[in-house]
Amino acid sequence: MRFDPASAAIKLAQGGIGEQYLVYERAGTWCFAAGPAAEVSVSSDTLHLRVGQWHRSVPVDDPVEAVATALASLSRHGPSRCYGWATFELAFLLYEDRTNTGSDTLIHLMLPEVEVQLDGNAVHTRTSIPGILARITALLRAEPITSDATPISIEEPDFARYQKMVNKAIGEIKSRALDKVVLSRVVPLPAGPEIDLPQTYLSGRRANTPARSFLLNVGGWKATGFSPETIVEVDPTGRVRTQPLAGTRALHHHRETDSRLRSELLSDAKEVHEHAISVRLALDETRSVSIPGSVAVTEFMDVEERGSVQHIASRVTGQLQENMSSWSAFAALFPAVTVTGVPKAAALRVIRELEGEERGLYGGAVIMADTQGQLDAALTLRTVFQRDGRSWLRAGAGVMGQSTPEREWEETCEKLRSIAPYLRGPRM
């Protein structure tokens, strides 16, 4: 008997299983992970490992390699899977700019005590906790928890600041300091009761067609979102895939209008150039960890529909070198070119200078990985964030020499419409 796996996963998230949880959708399967049984996290110079009541902290030079080593040490008793996130500020560390990494956690992963996979036909559960299977069964059979709350209205911030940022970036590009930079802006949500993230997820998922979707309460971050692309996918055979999306137009779900905008997108010199240089960088980064001759562009300049927008999309693949791990591929491709720019080091400098604040989970990754070499990292966009009593949205646009502040502002508005209309307030 078929069932709705998204609704089932949300029942588990609302059911109070574990102090932390993460829901991750990939290729028609929803994974619910709760716990944690163990945690691995890294800051700019320290790795923290916790298993039950045991805790250890060690200094590290290479945080991503340290995470891979720690996870391997936790898998001695058999295969295991981890779930978590990486913040955008990890990018500064990977590009040797420790002054902008901050003191916050850059990567946080948990090995769950409970893991449930749902695909609409079957439920697969892995846990060692006595009695938890009966509780999971009861939750899945229960009536869904619904919200009568109306969508939350948002007030977008003033255009003038974003206009100033874009104009400064255009000046940097015309001075040949870089070719492209992605500038983002924050939309704070009204103070008061927190957004109901599970209900927001269900509402938004019905209206979106994401590459990945997620709902999480892990490591101090709460978020739900509908990722338009993956930063990197590595399968157990070592096949590496990345899907850069760059070039955007609105999607109105009206055949004639969307067809016209699609044609406009594919014939816009700025959008095509932006996409081409993003694919070129993705090729270079994939080559850095792949067997020579194995890297190829398997899809080029397709158009993907993602909720309220349509993007030019390509796919780059390669075969991982034998001395490389899935985490090596993650480090090579993080952060996504589609949230930074070209070249990345210069774009990171301009982003920090003009945005003037940490991005946090925005532009980072939500990660599912295992000890068999598989890793799946969703780009954290089209997301509502909660932390330290605050809730907010964030969206960006790729700035090129041909850009105008008006069009880039409009693009951020188009992207915000993938999430903003579906925000739900607390259940009454």
N, C-alpha and C positions, 0 to 999 in steps of 0.2 A: 504494500500500500504506500503510495507516494505521500510525502509531506513537504512542507516548506522548510528547507534547511536554515534559511536566514532567521525565520521566526523561532525555530527550535533553538538555534544558537543564542538568541536574545533571551529566551526563557532561562537558559543556563546562566547567562551573565547576570540576570536579575535575581537568580536564586540563592545568592550568597555562598556559592562554593568557592572557597579560597579567599585569602585577603587581597590577592591580585588576580587579574584575569586578562586574557587577550583573545579576541575573536578575529580570525583571519580567513578571508575568502580567496580561493585560488582555483581557477579552472573548474568551476561548478561544485567545489567541495568547501564546506565551512569547517574550520578547526576551532574548537574551544579549548583553551589551555588555562588552568588555574593552579594556584599554589602560593608560593613556590616551594619545591623540594630543595632547590639550590639556586644561587644567584651569582652572576659574574658581572662586574661593572668596572669601568675604567674612567679615570679623569685624565688630565694631561700628562701626569707622571706616575700614577699609582693605579694598581689593579686590586680590586677587592673581591674576595671569594668567600661565599658563605654557604655552608651546608648544615642545615638544622641550626643548632646553637654554636657550631664551630665557625670561626671567622678568621680570615688571614688577609693582610694587606702587604703588598710587595711593590717596590719601585719598578717602573718599566720605561723603556726607551721607545719601543714600537707597540702602541696600544692594540692595534688590530692583530698583530702576531701574538701578543700576550693573551688576547681573548681566545684565539684559536688553540693555543697551548693549554689554557685552563680548561676549555671545553673538552679537549682530548683527555685530560687527566680525570675528568668526571665521567668519562664513558668507559672506564676499564671493566665495568661489570655488564656491559652490553650496549647495544645501540640506544641512543637517546636523541631527543629533539629539544630545541630551545626556541624561545620566542622573546621578542623585545624590540628595542629601538636604538637608533643612533641619531644624535642631534646634528644640525648643520655645522656647529662649531668644530666638530671633528675634522672638517675640511681644512681649517687653519693649521691644525696639527699635522695633517698629512702633507700640507704644502709648506711645512717648516716655518710657521708663523705662530709660535707659542704665546706671543703677547695678546693674541685675540681669541685664544681658546677658552678663556675664563677659568673659573675654579669649579664649575658644575660638572656633573657626570656627562660623559660623551657617548658612551655605549652602556646599555643596561640590558641584560638577558636573564631570563629565568628558565630553569628546567622544571616543568610542571609536575605537581603531584597527581593531577587529573588531566587527561587529554581525551577529548571526544571529537570524532570526525563524523560529519553528517553530509550526505550527498543527495538527499531527497528520497532515496530508496532504502538506505540502511544506516545504522548507527554503530560505530566502532568505538569502544571505550578502553582506555588503558589507565589503570590506577592500582595502587597497593593499599589504599585506605579502606578499612573494613566498613561495610554498610553504605558506601557511597553510590554503588550501582543502583540500589533501591531508591535512593534520593534522586539520582539523575532520571530514572524511569518515571518517578512521580512528577518531576518538573516537566518532562517532555509531554506527559499526558494531561497536564493541567491546562486550563483555559488560558489563552494568551493574556498578558497584562497590557491593557491599552491605556492610552492617554487622551483625555478630552481637551487637553490644553490647545489653545490656538497658536499658530505660528508666531514667533517673536519678531517684531519689527526691528530693523536696525537703521541707525543713522550713519551714513557714510561720511568720513572725515573730509575736510576741506581739500579741494582740488589743488590749491596753490602750492602746497608743500611738495606734492608728487610732481607737479609741473616743474618746479625748481630742480628736483632731483634728476628728472629726465633730461632737462636742458644741460645740466652739468655733465651728465654721462655722455651726451652727444658731443660735447666739447672734448671730452677725453678721447672718444673714438675718432673724432676728426683730427686730433693731434697724433693719432696712430699709437696711442698707449695700449689700445686693445681693439678688437673687432666687434664684440658684443658683450653686453652685461644685462643680467636679469635683475630688475629692481622691484621690490615688493613693498606693500603697504599694509598696515594693520587696521582692522575694523573692530574696535572694542565693543563688546556686547553690554547691555545695560546691567548695572549692579543689581544685586538681589539674589533670589534663589537660583541655584545652578541650572544650566540647561540639562534636560533629561537626555543624556547621550544615547541610551539604548533605543528610546522612541525616535530620536532624531535619526539614528542609523536606519531603522526600519522605514521611516518616512522617506528618507533620502535615497535608500537603495532601490526602492520601487521606481524612482524617477531617473536613476543614473545607470550608465553602462560602463562601469569601471574596469580597468585591467585587474585591479585588486581592490578589496574593501576591508575595513578593519574597525574594531571597537576595542579600546584598551584602557586599563587602569593598572599601570605597571610603573614601578620606580619613580613615583611622584608625579607622573604625567597621566592625565586623562584626555582622551581624544577619540573622535570618530571621523572617518573620512572615506572618500571614494577616489582612490589613486588612479590617475589616467595612464600611468606607465610604470614599468619596473626599471629600477636602476641596473640590476643584474639578476640573472637567473643562472644557476649552475646545477646541472642534474648529476646523478651518481656516476655517469660515464665521463664526467669532466667537460661536457658541452656547455659553453658559455654563451649567453644571449643577453642582449640589451636592446631596448626599444626607445630611442630618442624621439620625442614629440616636440616639434617646434614649428611655429606658424599656426595662427589661430583665427577663426571667425566664429560668430555666434551660430547656435543651432536652435531653430525655432520650432522644429517638428512640423513644418509646413513644406510639402514637397517642392513647390516652385521656388519659394524663398530660399530654402536650404541649398537647392541645386545652384541657384544664382550665386549664393555666397561661397559655395564650394569652388565654382569656376573662378570667382574673383580671388579666392585664396591661392589657387594653383597658378594664377597668372600674375600675382603680385610680386614684383622683383624683390622687395624687402623681405617678404615672408619666405620666398624660395631660397634666397641667399642665406637667411638666418638658419633655415633647415639644413642647407648643404654644409655649412661650416660646422654645425653641430654633429652631423653624421661623420664628417672628416675626423673630428676629435674623438668620437666614439670608436672609430676604426683604429686610430693610433693607440688608444688606451687598451682596447681589446687585444691588439697585436702584442702589447708589452707583456702579457701573461699567457699568450697562446703559442702553439706549435707553429713555426714558420710555414706559411702557405695555407693554413687552415682557416684564416679569417675571410669572411665574405659578407656582402650586403645581400641578404636573402629577400628583403622587401624594401622597396624604395619609393618614397613619396606617395604612399597610399594615404587615404584620408580616414581617420578614425573618429567616430562619434562618441563623445564623452559628456553625457548629461546636457548641459546648456551650451556646449561649444563643440566645434569640430577642429581637429588638428591634422597637420601633415605628419605622417608617421613613417619611420623606416625601422628595419631590424638588422642588427649586426650580430654575427655569430662567429665563434672560434672554438678550438679544442685546447683545453688547458694543458700547459706544459706539465711534465711529470713531477717536477720539483716545486710546483705551485699548488696551493690549496684553493678551495672556494673562497676563503677569506682573502687570499691574495687578489682574486678577481674583484672582490668587493672593494678592497683598498685602491685598486687601479681605476675603478669607474666611479667611485664616490668622491665628491658629491656629483650628482647628475649635471651634465653640461646644460641641461634645460632649466636649471635653477641657479646657474652661476654665470657662465659666459665663455668667451674665447679670447685669449688663453685664460685658463682657470685662475692662475696665480694673480694676474692683473685684475681679473674680474672680482676676485675675493677682496682685493684691496679697495676697489671702488665701492663694492657693496658695503663694506664696513664703514668707509668714510662717509657715504651718502645716507645710508639707512641709520647709522649711528646707534644701533642696538643689536643685541643678540637675536638670532632668529629662533633658537631653540629647536623644537621638533619640526617646525616648518622647513621644508626643503631637505630634511633629513630622510630617515628610512624607518619603516616598520619591517622587521626581519623575522623570518622563520628559517631555521637551519637544523641540520642533523649531523651526526658523527659519521655518516656514510658518504659525505662529500656534497650533499645537496644544500643549496642556499637560495633563498628567494627574498629579495629586498624590494619592497614597494616604495615608490617616491611619495613622500608625505605632503600631498597637495589636496585641495578641495576638502579641507578638514576644519572642524571646530575644535579648539584647544581649551583645556581647563588646567589651571595651576595656581596655587597660592591664592585661592578665592577669586580669581579672575577668569573670564571667558572671552575668547576673541576668535576672529577669522583673519585670514591673511591671503593675499593674492599678489602675483607679480606678472610682469610682462618683459619680453626680450627687447632691449633697446639696441638699435643699430644706427648707423650714420644717417639713414633715410627716415628715421622715426620722427613722429610728432608727439608731444605730450598728450594731446587730445586723444589720439588713437590708442596709445598705450594705457591711458586711464580707462578708456572704453573697454579695452581687453581685460583689464582687472575686474571691471564690473561684470563682464560676461562670465568670467570664471567664478566669481562669487555667487552667481545665480545657480551654480551647481549644488550649493550647500545652504545658502541663506534662507530660501523659502521653506526649508524642511526642518528648521530648528523647532524644537518642542520644549515647552516649559515643564516644570515639575508636575508630577501627578498630584491631583487634589484628593 
